[in-house]
Amino acid sequence: MTFGIEAASYYVPSLYLEIKDLAEKRGIEPAKLEKGLGLHKMGFPDVHEDAATFAAEALLKLIQDYSINPKDIARIYLGTESALDAAKPTASYAMQMVEEVLKSEFGERVFRNCDVVDMTFACIGAVDALHNSMDFVRSNPGKKAVIIASDYAKYELASSGEYTQGGGAVAVLISSKPDLLEIENHWGVATESVFDFFKPRRHFKKENLTNAPENYPEKIEVFTDEPVFDGQYSNQCYQDRIREAYQHYKEITGKNKPYEVWKYLIFHLPYAFHGKRVFTEIYSLENGLSYQTADEQKAVAKSDDYLEFINKKIEKSQRASSEIGNMYTASIFMALLSALQTSFNENEELENAEIGFLGYGSGSKSKVFVGKVSKNWKKVVEKWDLFESLKNRKAIDFETYEKLHRKQLEKSVNENYKGFGLQSVELENPVLKGARYYSHQK
């Protein structure tokens, strides 16, 4: 019996900002971002959108596109680092939204017997959810699980991470009927506790805050979406962890130079060209190339052999990222969708092709694993229309972008928006203060 991904769906916000517009306003040469990092557009959430609505959109699309009976879903595990609450899981909001839409066909509380939880480890949280859910369906082959990767990558205005922002969600159905991808049960893992990127509670003194309520403590902790990060250090941690996880994968499988047989290499992509940049070290080690000095590293990256390797095994996975930006936990899954959609569009045959995954999450951890493309993969991919969907988004100007970022707008920018949206947040009732309420617009 085989196990893996039976179906997959996605959601990308309907708004985007042209990277060249951001570059010009920030005094950055556009070519540095477009040709240097592979960035073209930044997907951006509208006023009513958040990680919960992203997740709900992807989950509902998955169920509807593939005619899934929601009562067959035994668990919904959400990987996110954009949680809306420190206790109530964001997955529970998404579940509730989708239940409301499905009740006319399937009855009230269709997920009442479904296990629902969030999993968080920066950008690798959804890979952890996948790993966990693969173990679950192997132990319970008659059951199905859904994992959702949903995030909004938000950085401070004018920061060095601003141009890598993005967001969206990917939902994946895991079962013993892997029509898209059979996933082998070998997982290379590498972990080290570091502070390359994190989202701490910021500390403020009550006396320094205007109009702070009298009952507040003297030291106040505030959480924000924007991370504390060291870009260069994080890149090094990423490179170190994937090298260690790749080596661990080789040790447990006994395979020599496994990347050579992989049709595609699928990375977590904080920006589109990141995967091809960080893999140079593993490539050098596997091929006996010197990789000590900066000049040697550049020589490897610019060599004809490496450029050919990128074009064959990585480039197709980058295309969606260029149009969306960083999706945090969802970026590695979107890279998979990008590669498969491109192969589908080019009428390429992938049955039995092996795909290697190199996931990373700051803090830090990497997991390396492999999937094999199933014979029915085209029947799954034909429902995506990924790149056509990306063409139908609405461009926003820089002024609108900054107002959205600062949360200065009350009404949705996309007046024709249909789908899930935040309706209200309770501000008065002391036992419900902060409760979030959502609706679905048809």
N, C-alpha and C positions, 0 to 999 in steps of 0.2 A: 504493500500500500504506500502511496506517495502523498506528500503533504506540501502545502505552499499557498500561493496566491491564486484564488479562483477568479477574482474580479477586482477592478480598481476604478476609482473616480476621483475627481478633483474639484476645487473651487479656487478661483483667483479673483481678487477684488476688481470691480468694474472701472476703477479709476487708475490712471497712471500719470507720472511726470516724466517727460523726456530728460534723460540724463544730461544732454547737452545744455538744457535750460538751467539745471542745477549747477553745472560746471561753470557756466558763464557768470552766474550770480555770485559764485564763491571764488571767482578769480582763478579757476583751474582750467588748464588747457583741455578741451573736450576729448581730444585724441588720447590723452593719458588715461581717461576712464573708458572710452569706447574701444580703443585698440589695445590699450595696456591691460585692462581688467575684463574686457568683454561686456561692459555694461551699456545698455541702450535705453531701457525703460525701467522705471521703479513702480511696481504695483503698490497702491496705497489704499487703506481702508476709508470708506465714507464715514460720515458722522455716526450712523446707526450700526456700524460693523465692529466686531471684535473677534477674538479667537473662538468664542462660542458660536457665533453666527457662521464663521468660516467652517467650523467643524460640522454644524448642522447642515449646511448647504452640501458639503461633500458626502455626508452620510445619506441624506435624502436622495441625492443623485445616484449614489451607488445602489440603493434599494430599488429605485424606480427604473433605472437603465437596465438592470439585470434581473428584474422581476423576482426579487428576493422576498420571501415571506419573513417579515421582521421577527415573528415568533420563533424562527429557527436560529436566531442570533443569540448565543449564550453569553457573550461578553462584548462590551465595547470599551476598549482601552485607549485612552487618549495620551499621546506624547505631546507635551507642550512646555514652553518656558514663558508663556504669556498668560498664566493663570489669572482668573478674575477674583479669586478668593483664597485665603490661606487655609481654609478648612473645607468648604464645599467645592467638590471637583468641577472644573469647567465642563467635563464630559457630561455631568448631570444636567447642565443647562442645555447642551446640544441634544441630549436624549429627550428631554421634555419638549423641546421645540418640534422635533421630528414626530414624536408621539402625537402631538396635537394635529399635525397634518394628516397622519395615517389613521386617525381614529374613525373616520367615516367609513373606511374600507375594512379595517382590522379590529375595531373596537377600542374601548378605553384602555389606557396604560398597557400598550402592547409590549413594552419592555419591562414589565413588572418583575419578571423572573430573570432579568439580564444583569450580569455582574458589570458594574460600571466604575471606572477609576481613572485618575490621572497618573502618569508616570513622568518624572522630571529628572533629567540630567542634561541640561543645556540642549544642544542640538542633536544629541543621540537618544533622547528620551523615547522617540517613536520607534527607533530600532530596538530599544529595550522592550517596548510593548510588543513588537513583532517577535522577538526572541521568546518572550514569555508566552505569547499566544501560540507560537509554533509548538512549544512543549505541551500546552493545553490540548490542542487538537490531536497531537500524537497520542496523548493519554486518553482522549475522548474522541475517537475518529468519527463518531456520528454527529458531532456538534460543530458549529461554525462560530468563528470569532471575527470581530471587526476591529481593526486598529485604525486610528485616525491621527495624523500628524497635522497640527494646526498652530500657527504662530503669526505674530506680527513683529518683525524686526524693526525696532525703533531706536534711533540714536539721537543724541542732542544736536540741535541745529548748529551748523558750522563745525561740527566735530569731524575727526578723521574717518569716522564710520558712517557718516550721514549718507554718502552716495551708495552704500551697500544695502540700504533699507529695502524692504519688500514684505510680502505676506501672502497668506493663503493656506489651503489645506489639501491633503490627499487622504482618501479613505480606501482601505484595502480589506477585502474579504479573505479570511484564512480558513482553509478546510482541507479535507482529504480528496478534494476534486480540483487540483491545481491547474485550471485551464490556462492560466497565464504563465506561471512560473513555479516550478518545483524547487523547494529550498532544502538543501542538504543539511544534515544535523552536525555540522562542524563549525565552530565559532572561535576564531582567534580573538583574544581579548587582551587589552593592555590598559592599565589604570594607574594614575598618579594624582594625588591631591595637589593642585596648584591654583594660583590666582591669576590666570591669564585673561579671564572674562567672567564676571559674576554680577549679580544684582542684589547687593546688600540692602539692609535697612539703613537709611541715612539718619544721623542723629542731629537734633536741633535743641537748643535751649528754649524753654517756654518764653523767657523774657525777650528773646529775639524775634518772636512771632507776633505779628499784629493781630489783635482781637482773638487771641487764643482763649478758649473757654476756661473758666476758673477751675473746673474739675479735672483739667488735663494734668498729667504728671510734669515734674520740672524738666525732665529730659524726654523729648518726644521723638519717636521713631517714625520715619516716613518712607514708604516704598514707592519707587518710580519704575516705569518701563525701561528707561534708558540704563544701559549697563555701565559698570566700571571695567575698562579693558586696556590692555597693552597689545596693540596690533602685531608688532614684530614678535613679541614673546609668544603670543597666541599662535602665530604661524609656526614657530619653532615647536611648540607643544603639539600641535596638529601633526607635524612631520615626525616627531619622535614617537607619538602614540601609534600612528598607522604603521610605522616601521616595526614597532614591537608587536603589534597585533598581527601584522602580516607574517612575521617570523613565527609567532605562536601558531598561526594557521598552518604554516608549513610543517611545524613540529608535530602537530596532532594528526595531520593527513599524510605525512611522508611524501608530499608532492614537491618536486623540484621546479623552481621558476613557474609557479602556477599561473601567473599573469599572462604568460605567453599563449595559453590556450583559451583565455577569456575573450569572448567576442567584444564585450564592452567592460570598461572599468567605471563603476558608478560611485561618485564621491558625494559627501556633504559639500555643498558649494556656497560659501559665504559670498562669493562673487564668481562669475561664470568661469574664469580662467584659473581658479584656485587649485582645482584637482591636478591639472597638468603641471602646475608649478611645484606642488609639494611632492609629486611622485618621482621627481628626478633622482632623489636620494636612493629609493628602493631600486629604481631602474639601474642606477650606477652600481650598486652593490651586487645586483643579480648578474650584471654583465662585466664585472671586474674592472670598472672604470674608476679612475681617481676622482674623488669628490671632496677634497679637503679645502681648497682655497676658493674664494669668490670667482676667480677667473675660470677655475676648473668647473665650477657649478654652471656658469654661464655657457661654457663650451658644450657641456652635456645637453643643456636646455635648447641650444641652437643647432645641435648636430642634425644632419639629414636623417639619420636613423630614428632619433627621438621625435622629430617633427612628423615623420611618416607614421610612427607609432601613435602619436596624438591624433592624427587625422583619421586613423583606422579605428581606434579603440576608445577615444574620449570625446572628440569634437561634437558628435551628435547629441551627447548627453548635456552639453553646455547650452544648447540653443534656447531652451525655455528659460533658463536662468538669466540669460541676457535680456529677456523681455519682462521679467518679473522682479528680479533682485533676490536678496536673501530671504528664504522662507524658514530659516532655523530648522526645526525638526522635520519639516516637509521637504526641504531642499533635496535630500538624497532620493526621496521617492519621486519628486518631480524630475530629477535627472534620469531616473529609470523611464518614466513616461515619455520624456523628451527623446531618448534614444529609440525606444520601441515605436513611437509615433513616426519618427523619421524613417525608420526601416520599413514600416507599413506603407508610408506614402511613396517610398521608392520601390515598392513591390519586392522587397528583399525577403528571402526565406530564412527564418531563424530557428526552426524547430531543432531542438536538442543542443542549441548553442549555449555555452556556459557564460554567465555574467558574474563578474566579481564586484562585491560591494565593500567600500572602505568608508565606514561611518566614523564620525568624530563628534564629541561633545566637550566643550570647554569644562575645565574643572578638575581632572580631564580624563577622558576615556575614548578608546577606539574599539570597534568590532569589525572584523573582516569575515565575510561569509560568501557563499556562492549559491546562485540559483541556475536552474536549467530551463530554457524556454520550452513550453509545452506545445503540442501539436495544434491546440485550439487557440493559440495566442491571438491570431488575427480576429477571431470572433469577439474577443474582449476589447482589443484596441480599436476596432472599427466604430465603437460608440464614443470615442473620446473627442475627435476633431480638435485637438489641443491648440494647434497653431491658428486655426480659423477662429477659435474662441478668443484667442489673445488679440486678434485683429479687431474684434468688436467692442473693445473697451473705450472709455471716454478719457480724452486727454484733459489735464487740468493745467492752469498756469501757475507760475511760481508763487504768486500772492495767495492763491487758493490753497496751495500745498502748505505754506507756512501757517495759515489760519487753521487748517485741519490738524497740523502737527501740534499747535498750541491749544487745540480744543476750543477755538473761539467761534465756531459755527454751530448753530442750533438745528438748521435744516439740512437734509441730505443734499449733496452737490448733484448727484444723479437723480433728477426728478422722475425718471422712468424706471427707477429701480424696482425690481420684483424679487421677492424672497424674504429671508429672515432678517429682522432688524430689532435693535434695542428700542423698546417703546418708552420705558421710564425706569427711574431708579428711586426707590423710596427714600425720602429725606426726613420725614417727620416722625412716623411711628417708631417709638423707641425699641420695640421688639422685632421690627422689620427693617430698621435703618440700613440702607445699603443694598437691600434686596433688588435684584435686577429682573425686569419683566420684558419679555420678547413677544413679537407678533410675526405673522407671515402675510406678506402682501402678494396677492395673485395678479 
